[in-house]
Amino acid sequence: MIETQGLTRRFGSLLAVDDLTLTIPDGEVFGLLGPNGAGKTTTMRMIAGLIGITSGAAFVDGRDVADPRQADIVRAALGILPEENGLYSDLSPRQTLDFFARLHHVRDRRARVDGLLERLSLMDRADAAVSTLSKGMKQRLALARALINEPRLVLLDEPTANLDPAASLEVRELLLELRGRGCTVVVNTHRLEEAERTCDRIGILHTRLLRLLSPTEPHAEVIRVGVEDSTDAVRAAAQALSDRPVEATGTGLLVHLRVGAAVPDLVAALVDAGGRITQVAPERPTLESVYLEAIADAR
């Protein structure tokens, strides 16, 4: 499990991550979604113990990553795909994976290396120099390297960068396999469709954590209500149950139900206020609309 408490990082006068408090349970695929420069990579590097923490704390399986000895244990057990792949251009994919398998004391290295080469569609170029690989192949090799030690925690920074649609699908399927094996996966991305397809929960980050949501339930329920006579009393009744200003439409009202309110409560309140209800239709906002709204509010 990952837990952060008021996690903050400054680079001089630049505040990169501000007061991030978050819990990610075992076996969850969690997405950090935000624009470039939002603090996603910085957050991942702090969790991995790769850079210092200005204030606050981060724990992985109860280990404080600010403690150098505990951070060493965390880094040895996790898998990480960094922003820059850091591959050795003169080695082959097979040599690369074998080298890191040795570093992690992987048993039966040959079987593990061959299995990853096959799984990431690299077997045909297994013995070619990394320098001759395409960007997409290098990205898949870096992902294979992150998985060489069969980690229970995997941190992936833009895992589908430089990949074509078919390879991106392969990565998404792999993430689901990891979750099925009980791995905890943190994915940094600015690709909405990738987050929506692969993540159990998503945190929208722009220095601060702006929203925490599930792709299937982006935020509070939005209800479009058809009302024959939208009087001031009817609008006031709707507003009492809404966490945002009620919007008038051509045929009624658009209501953002506040937490704890239900559709029957809204209908009853409008009827009591004299409204004649003609339609009640839920509207589920897209992840894109939630994301854009959150980013706009933060600026």
Salt bridges, closest charged atoms under 4 A:
ASP26 OD2 - ARG152 NH2 3.87
GLU28 OE1 - ARG201 NH2 2.91
ASP61 OD2 - ARG152 NH1 3.32
ASP72 OD1 - ARG75 NH2 2.46
ASP98 OD2 - ARG102 NE 2.96
ASP98 OD1 - ARG109 NE 3.04
ASP114 OD1 - ARG94 NH1 2.66
ASP127 OD1 - ARG94 NE 3.01
GLU158 OE2 - HIS190 ND1 3.00
GLU170 OE2 - ARG119 NH1 3.55
GLU177 OE2 - ARG119 NH2 2.84
GLU194 OE2 - ARG172 NH1 3.23
ASP200 OD1 - ARG179 NH1 2.41
GLU228 OE1 - ARG276 NE 2.82
ASP232 OD1 - ARG235 NH2 2.26
GLU247 OE2 - HIS256 NE2 3.85
GLU283 OE2 - ARG224 NE 2.46
GLU293 OE2 - ARG211 NH2 2.94
GLU293 OE1 - ARG244 NH1 3.15
